[in-house]
Amino acid sequence: MSHPETEKADTNRGLAFFLCDNDFNRLHSAFMLAASALAMNRKVILFATGLGTKTLCREDRFDAAWQAAEAGLTAQGIATMATLREMIVAMHADLLVCETGLRRTGLKAEDMIEGVKIVGIPTFLDLSHDYKVITF
């Protein structure tokens, strides 16, 4: 038996995105979902680790393949990763990068966009304990 108040509460539940892949298309989809959720007044955490840390890097740190993918989206009239990220930042998502992920990729805190917090996995798990976790 379903209860309307339980269903309503679940639709307002925050989303936590665990970004660990290096596939531009998958990560772009994650950013589209995150921006949409924020626009619907849902809380969002983006936690990047491993190769997923690229998603929260400054644009000048994007490699040639990512720059080409961004140009392709622009040519198609689709919001780029950088544009979606600006929207996500403006709508106050929590932006977290895994300390171990930075070490694995050779990136540093100064390579990240403004507002990114460097944390460990236990902090992500603590912050997202009431959120639905989605892995990309």
VMD Tcl script that draws the C-alpha trace (Angstrom):
set ca {
  {0.00 0.00 0.00}
  {1.47 3.37 -0.96}
  {1.27 6.49 1.14}
  {1.10 9.88 -0.61}
  {3.31 11.58 1.98}
  {6.01 8.92 1.56}
  {5.93 9.22 -2.23}
  {6.12 13.02 -2.01}
  {9.08 12.88 0.35}
  {10.91 10.51 -2.00}
  {10.52 12.83 -5.00}
  {12.20 15.61 -3.01}
  {15.11 13.41 -2.00}
  {18.52 14.73 -3.02}
  {20.66 13.12 -5.69}
  {24.33 12.31 -5.20}
  {26.33 11.75 -8.38}
  {29.40 9.53 -8.04}
  {31.52 10.53 -11.06}
  {34.27 7.97 -11.61}
  {34.27 7.36 -15.37}
  {36.19 9.14 -18.12}
  {33.49 8.78 -20.79}
  {32.54 12.30 -21.89}
  {29.02 11.30 -23.01}
  {28.19 9.56 -19.73}
  {29.53 12.46 -17.68}
  {27.68 15.00 -19.84}
  {24.49 13.04 -19.15}
  {25.23 13.19 -15.42}
  {25.56 16.97 -15.65}
  {22.27 17.23 -17.58}
  {20.51 15.19 -14.88}
  {22.12 17.21 -12.10}
  {21.14 20.55 -13.67}
  {17.57 19.31 -14.19}
  {17.30 18.08 -10.61}
  {18.56 21.41 -9.28}
  {16.07 23.27 -11.49}
  {13.35 21.16 -9.84}
  {14.59 22.26 -6.39}
  {16.27 18.99 -5.50}
  {19.56 18.98 -3.65}
  {22.55 17.70 -5.60}
  {26.01 16.51 -4.64}
  {28.62 15.91 -7.34}
  {31.47 13.73 -6.07}
  {34.26 13.19 -8.57}
  {36.96 10.58 -8.15}
  {39.51 8.88 -10.39}
  {39.22 10.02 -13.99}
  {35.88 11.65 -13.18}
  {37.82 14.47 -11.51}
  {38.18 16.03 -14.96}
  {34.56 17.15 -14.76}
  {35.39 19.66 -12.03}
  {38.66 20.91 -13.54}
  {39.12 24.35 -14.99}
  {38.41 24.35 -18.73}
  {42.07 25.01 -19.54}
  {42.78 21.56 -18.06}
  {40.41 19.79 -20.51}
  {42.38 17.58 -22.91}
  {42.02 17.75 -26.71}
  {39.37 15.00 -26.82}
  {37.17 16.85 -24.31}
  {37.65 20.14 -26.14}
  {36.57 18.45 -29.38}
  {33.52 16.94 -27.68}
  {32.59 20.37 -26.28}
  {32.93 21.91 -29.76}
  {30.71 19.16 -31.18}
  {27.98 19.93 -28.65}
  {28.22 23.65 -29.42}
  {27.84 22.93 -33.14}
  {24.69 20.91 -32.38}
  {23.23 23.63 -30.18}
  {23.48 21.46 -27.06}
  {24.62 22.80 -23.70}
  {28.27 21.96 -23.19}
  {29.78 20.41 -20.09}
  {31.18 23.83 -19.17}
  {27.77 25.51 -19.59}
  {25.99 22.84 -17.54}
  {28.67 23.11 -14.89}
  {28.15 26.89 -14.66}
  {24.42 26.27 -14.18}
  {25.08 23.64 -11.52}
  {27.40 25.99 -9.64}
  {24.87 28.85 -9.89}
  {22.15 26.59 -8.45}
  {24.38 25.68 -5.48}
  {25.19 22.02 -5.90}
  {27.78 20.64 -3.51}
  {30.96 20.03 -5.52}
  {33.34 17.48 -4.05}
  {36.52 15.91 -5.38}
  {38.11 12.85 -3.86}
  {41.57 13.45 -2.45}
  {42.70 10.02 -3.69}
  {41.22 10.76 -7.12}
  {43.37 13.85 -7.41}
  {46.47 11.84 -6.54}
  {45.59 9.12 -9.06}
  {45.20 11.65 -11.88}
  {48.12 13.91 -10.94}
  {45.74 16.86 -10.57}
  {45.95 19.39 -7.77}
  {43.43 21.49 -5.85}
  {44.39 24.55 -7.92}
  {43.32 22.69 -11.10}
  {39.72 22.58 -9.84}
  {37.05 25.21 -10.44}
  {36.23 27.59 -7.62}
  {34.02 26.15 -4.90}
  {35.20 22.54 -5.12}
  {35.94 20.91 -1.78}
  {38.61 18.21 -1.52}
  {37.29 15.39 0.68}
  {37.65 11.69 1.30}
  {35.12 8.99 0.50}
  {33.89 8.81 4.13}
  {32.86 12.49 3.92}
  {30.94 11.83 0.69}
  {29.18 8.86 2.29}
  {28.29 10.94 5.34}
  {26.95 13.88 3.30}
  {24.96 11.68 0.92}
  {23.48 9.22 3.44}
  {19.87 10.38 2.73}
  {20.42 10.91 -1.00}
  {19.88 8.59 -3.94}
  {23.36 7.77 -5.27}
  {23.83 7.52 -9.03}
  {27.12 6.33 -10.49}
  {28.58 7.59 -13.77}
}
mol new
graphics top color blue
foreach p $ca { graphics top sphere $p radius 0.5 }
foreach p [lrange $ca 0 end-1] q [lrange $ca 1 end] { graphics top cylinder $p $q radius 0.2 }
display resetview
